[in-house]
Amino acid sequence: MTKADIVNEIAKKTGAEKVLVQQIVESFMDSVKGSLVKQENVYLRGFGSFIIKKRATKVARNISKNTTITIPEHNIPAFKPAKSFAEKVK
């Protein structure tokens, strides 16, 4: 399902204009991104959580050059579904 599909489905269910629904969806995604950039997790009860995961420093190998490189510690965004949501998908 794409963002356009989500906008179309919400517009059908609510009767709102697609342009308005698209602005709302874009605003939601911008809010989530902004919170994660500020290192704040986003919790949506019954749906899941958008969280920041810390990756530790690790040593990796470049196979083609046969060298090792150190990948520094960094953060990545992740989604953790709510328990009830995960059970429905199973």
N, C-alpha and C positions, 0 to 999 in steps of 0.2 A: 504494500500500500504506500503510495506516495503522498506528499504534502497536499497536492492538488486533489487526490482522492479523499483525504480527510476533510478538506475544505468543502468539497461537494457534498459529502455525507452529512456534515454538520448543517450546511445550508438547507438540505432537504428536510432534516429532522426538525429544525427550528423555524424554518420559513424566512430566515434572515437572508439578506443579500450576500452574494459570494464575496464581494469586495470587502464588506465589513467583517465577515468571518475570516478572510485571509489576513486582514490587519490584526485581528484578535489572536490568531494562531501565531503570526510573526511576533507579536508582542510577548506572547507566552514564551516562545523559544528564546527571544532576546533576554527576558527576565531570568530564565534558567541559566543561560550562558553567563550573564552578568554576575549572578550569584556564585557560580562555580569559579569564575575568574577571581572573585573576592574571597575565595576559599570557604564559602558558605554552602553547606549541603542544602538540598531542596527535598522536602518530605511531602508526598502526596498520599494521604491516608487511603488505603484500599487499592492503590495503584502501584506505588513504589517510591524509591528514593534515587535522586541523582546525587552521587557522592564523588568526592575526590579521593582517589587511591594513590598512596605513595609507593613508588617503585624504588627499591634500594639500589645503591651503586653495584654494578656488576661488571665482570670482565667478559668480553665477547671476542670472537675470532673472525677475522677477515680471511676466509678460506682461499680466495684467489691470490692474495698477497702473502698468505701464511704469517700474518701478524696478529697481535692481540691489541685490543683497544679497551679503554675503560669507559663505560657508559655511566655518567653521573646520576645521582639521585634525582628523580623528577616525579611530577604529579600527572595523573591522567584522569579524565572524567570517566565515570562508570554509572551504570544503572543497576539497581538491585530491586527486583520486583517484590511486591508485598506477598505475604504468604498465601493469602486467599487468591490473588491473581495467578501466582505460580501454580497453585493446585488446579485452577480452571484450565490452564494451558496443558497440563499433563493429561 
